[in-house]
Amino acid sequence: MTPPTLHTDRLTLRAPKLADFEHWAEFFASPRSIHERGMMDRNEAWKNWAADVALWQFKGYGAFGLDDRKTGAYVGEVGIYEFMGYPEPELGWFTVPEAEGKGYAAEAARAVMVWARKSFGWDRLINIIDPANARSIALGLKLGGVIDPTIPGTDPGDVVIVHDIRGLA
């Protein structure tokens, strides 16, 4: 499946492209990724990024690259992930350091939730978040999610946030 292109007021959400990998590899080589999938070398980052991109072909959803509509600058990634061991599709995100704190992840996540509801008719999406990642937990709650301790994450202690998306489309 070819990913759709979505637009918000400030962002273009588009198909992943090879140039995105450089940002991805830099993020996952830095301590900022410790509470995401963990730090990884370039080779491991490539394997993980390629698996994320392949979700579009295998599942019909995946990660969108995020570009600032004014400047065209890459600001991060938001999408739906579902790998072996995931309890259900997960809404996830990251932004590059210069884009943090500007609301891009929230803006893009809202667009992806609407798209998922319209495209798949799903009732909900989840976030699976390391309990030490306070910023991502805060964002999941800001987006209207509710922590559900009965849903397993992918690692012991994960915080799972449930988003009811039925009213979005």
Helices and strands as residue ranges (DSSP letters): E 6-7, E 11-14, H 20-29, G 31-33, H 42-59, E 63-68, E 74-81, E 90-95, G 97-99, H 104-120, E 124-129, H 134-142, E 146-147, E 159-164, G 166-168
